[in-house]
Amino acid sequence: MTMNVVVIGANGQLGTDLVAAFSEHGDAVRGLSHGDIEISDLNSVSRVLEELRPELVVNTAAMHHVENCEQHPEKAFAVNAVGARNLARVSRGLDAVLMHVSTDYVFDGNKKKPYVEEDIPLPLNAYGITKLAGEHFVCTTTPKHFIVRTSGLYGQSPCRAKGGLNFIELMLKLAKERGEVRVVDSEFVTPTSTAELAQQLVRLSRSNRHGLYHATAEGSCSWYEFAREIFALTDTKVKLHVAGPNEFPAKVPRPNYSVLENRALKSQGLNAFKPWQDGLQKYLGNRIKSASPVHP
Ligand SMILES: NC(=O)c1ccc[n+]([C@@H]2O[C@H](COP(=O)([O-])OP(=O)(O)OC[C@H]3O[C@@H](n4cnc5c(N)ncnc54)[C@H](OP(=O)(O)O)[C@@H]3O)[C@@H](O)[C@H]2O)c1
C-alpha cells in the first residue's frame, strides 16, 4: 500500500529522514519547509494542504529551542499548540491521517523509571507545556491521528531549531580541539537516531491503530555515558570527566529523567527499535562513509 504523504518541516533533522524513508517505501511524498507553509496560520495550512490533498500529514515542525520557548511562550504556543490544532482541523476536513511528533519533555522526570503512554504528563517548562497542549488539540480535533513522543534525536541533517551540531558532532569537535571534555552524568535520556525513527514512523503509518505512542531507541543513558560510548566507538583519545553539579546550570527547568518506554508499539507488535548503541554505531558508520573520498 502506498500513500500520498506530506512531511512538514522537511528540511529539519527528522523531516529530512522522513522524506527519504517514505520515498523509499514507494509513497508519493511532498516535503514542505517553513517557506512553503506556516503552521501557526490556519489560512496557510488550509491553502497548502487543500491543494495537495494528502492521505497522511506528518508534522515535525515545532518551536523547540527550550530557552527560546521560555522567553517567547506566546510564540511557542502559536506554533506548538495552535499549529498542531490547525493541522488537525485541516487534516480532518480532508479525511487525512495526522501523524504529529511530540516530546519526552511533557514529563517532569520524577518517576525515575521509563514513562509509558498512560503516565500523567507534568511538563516543567513552556516548551513541554505547549507541546502537551498541541497533543490535546490533536486528539480532540481529529480521531485519525498518531501522536508520537520521542527523545534525544540526532541525525545526519542538523537540528535547525538548536542550530549547529548535534551532541555526537559536538563531542567529537570538542575532543579534537581540547583533548578534554566535561559532561553531565545526572540527566538521563534515550539517544534516538532520526533515520531509525523515520523507519518506525513509516511502519506505524501503515497500521490503522491511531493513538498515542512513545517511540525511542531501546535503553537509556546519561549524557556522560552517551559521550563515553561515542568516544569508545570512534576510538577517540580524550580525557572525559563528569561535570560538577553546578558547572552547567540549566537556565530553564528540565526533566533530569525523560526515558520513554515504547509500550504501545510493543503491545501492537510494531516496535522495530534496537538498543540506542546500535543506532549510534550506524550513524558513525555512515559518517565515515560520507567523509571518505569518492574514487571514480
Ligand atoms: N531534537 C530533539 O532532540 C527532539 C526531542 C524530542 C522531540 N523532538 C520533536 O521532534 C520534532 C522534530 O525535531 P527536529 O530536531 O527534526 O527539528 P528541526 O531540525 O528544528 O526541524 C523543524 C522544522 O520545522 C520547521 N518549522 C519550524 N516552525 C515552523 C512553523 N511555524 N511552520 C512551518 N514549519 C516550521 C523548521 O523550519 P525553519 O528552521 O526554517 O524555521 C524546520 O524545518 C519536533 O516536533 C520536536 O518537538 C525533538
The ligand as an SDF file (V2000), in Angstrom:
LIG
                    3D

 48 52  0  0  0  0  0  0  0  0999 V2000
   15.5640   17.4020   18.6050 N   0  0  0  0  0  0  0  0  0  0  0  0
   15.2660   16.6230   19.6390 C   0  0  0  0  0  0  0  0  0  0  0  0
   16.1400   16.1400   20.3720 O   0  0  0  0  0  0  0  0  0  0  0  0
   13.8120   16.2930   19.9240 C   0  0  0  0  0  0  0  0  0  0  0  0
   13.4960   15.5060   21.0500 C   0  0  0  0  0  0  0  0  0  0  0  0
   12.1460   15.1790   21.2680 C   0  0  0  0  0  0  0  0  0  0  0  0
   11.1600   15.6290   20.4000 C   0  0  0  0  0  0  0  0  0  0  0  0
   11.5010   16.4050   19.3430 N   0  0  0  0  0  0  0  0  0  0  0  0
   10.4520   16.8690   18.4170 C   0  0  0  0  0  0  0  0  0  0  0  0
   10.7830   16.3560   17.1390 O   0  0  0  0  0  0  0  0  0  0  0  0
   10.3370   17.2380   16.1170 C   0  0  0  0  0  0  0  0  0  0  0  0
   11.4060   17.4230   15.0660 C   0  0  0  0  0  0  0  0  0  0  0  0
   12.5990   17.9000   15.6300 O   0  0  0  0  0  0  0  0  0  0  0  0
   13.8730   18.2300   14.7220 P   0  0  0  0  0  0  0  0  0  0  0  0
   15.0690   18.0980   15.6130 O   0  0  0  0  0  0  0  0  0  0  0  0
   13.8030   17.4970   13.4390 O   0  0  0  0  0  0  0  0  0  0  0  0
   13.6130   19.7840   14.4350 O   0  0  0  0  0  0  0  0  0  0  0  0
   14.3030   20.8260   13.4260 P   0  0  0  0  0  0  0  0  0  0  0  0
   15.5500   20.2650   12.8190 O   0  0  0  0  0  0  0  0  0  0  0  0
   14.3960   22.1250   14.1470 O   0  0  0  0  0  0  0  0  0  0  0  0
   13.2040   20.9340   12.2670 O   0  0  0  0  0  0  0  0  0  0  0  0
   11.9720   21.5710   12.4640 C   0  0  0  0  0  0  0  0  0  0  0  0
   11.4540   22.0250   11.1250 C   0  0  0  0  0  0  0  0  0  0  0  0
   10.1850   22.6880   11.2940 O   0  0  0  0  0  0  0  0  0  0  0  0
   10.2050   23.9460   10.6010 C   0  0  0  0  0  0  0  0  0  0  0  0
    9.3180   24.8800   11.2900 N   0  0  0  0  0  0  0  0  0  0  0  0
    9.5280   25.4880   12.4830 C   0  0  0  0  0  0  0  0  0  0  0  0
    8.4990   26.2870   12.7860 N   0  0  0  0  0  0  0  0  0  0  0  0
    7.6030   26.1850   11.7650 C   0  0  0  0  0  0  0  0  0  0  0  0
    6.3480   26.7670   11.5050 C   0  0  0  0  0  0  0  0  0  0  0  0
    5.7970   27.6490   12.3520 N   0  0  0  0  0  0  0  0  0  0  0  0
    5.6950   26.4400   10.3660 N   0  0  0  0  0  0  0  0  0  0  0  0
    6.2520   25.5740    9.4870 C   0  0  0  0  0  0  0  0  0  0  0  0
    7.4640   24.9930    9.6690 N   0  0  0  0  0  0  0  0  0  0  0  0
    8.1340   25.2970   10.8030 C   0  0  0  0  0  0  0  0  0  0  0  0
   11.6580   24.3620   10.6430 C   0  0  0  0  0  0  0  0  0  0  0  0
   11.9240   25.3250    9.6490 O   0  0  0  0  0  0  0  0  0  0  0  0
   12.8650   26.6120    9.9630 P   0  0  0  0  0  0  0  0  0  0  0  0
   14.0810   26.0880   10.6770 O   0  0  0  0  0  0  0  0  0  0  0  0
   13.1640   27.1640    8.6200 O   0  0  0  0  0  0  0  0  0  0  0  0
   12.0420   27.5140   10.8240 O   0  0  0  0  0  0  0  0  0  0  0  0
   12.3480   23.0210   10.4000 C   0  0  0  0  0  0  0  0  0  0  0  0
   12.3420   22.6980    9.0350 O   0  0  0  0  0  0  0  0  0  0  0  0
    9.8220   18.4870   16.8250 C   0  0  0  0  0  0  0  0  0  0  0  0
    8.4260   18.4230   16.8600 O   0  0  0  0  0  0  0  0  0  0  0  0
   10.3760   18.3780   18.2450 C   0  0  0  0  0  0  0  0  0  0  0  0
    9.4930   18.9700   19.1870 O   0  0  0  0  0  0  0  0  0  0  0  0
   12.7950   16.7450   19.0750 C   0  0  0  0  0  0  0  0  0  0  0  0
  1  2  1  0
  2  3  2  0
  2  4  1  0
  4  5  1  0
  4 48  2  0
  5  6  2  0
  6  7  1  0
  7  8  2  0
  8  9  1  0
  8 48  1  0
  9 10  1  0
  9 46  1  0
 10 11  1  0
 11 12  1  0
 11 44  1  0
 12 13  1  0
 13 14  1  0
 14 15  2  0
 14 16  1  0
 14 17  1  0
 17 18  1  0
 18 19  2  0
 18 20  1  0
 18 21  1  0
 21 22  1  0
 22 23  1  0
 23 24  1  0
 23 42  1  0
 24 25  1  0
 25 26  1  0
 25 36  1  0
 26 27  1  0
 26 35  1  0
 27 28  2  0
 28 29  1  0
 29 30  1  0
 29 35  2  0
 30 31  1  0
 30 32  2  0
 32 33  1  0
 33 34  2  0
 34 35  1  0
 36 37  1  0
 36 42  1  0
 37 38  1  0
 38 39  2  0
 38 40  1  0
 38 41  1  0
 42 43  1  0
 44 45  1  0
 44 46  1  0
 46 47  1  0
M  CHG  2   8   1  16  -1
M  END
$$$$
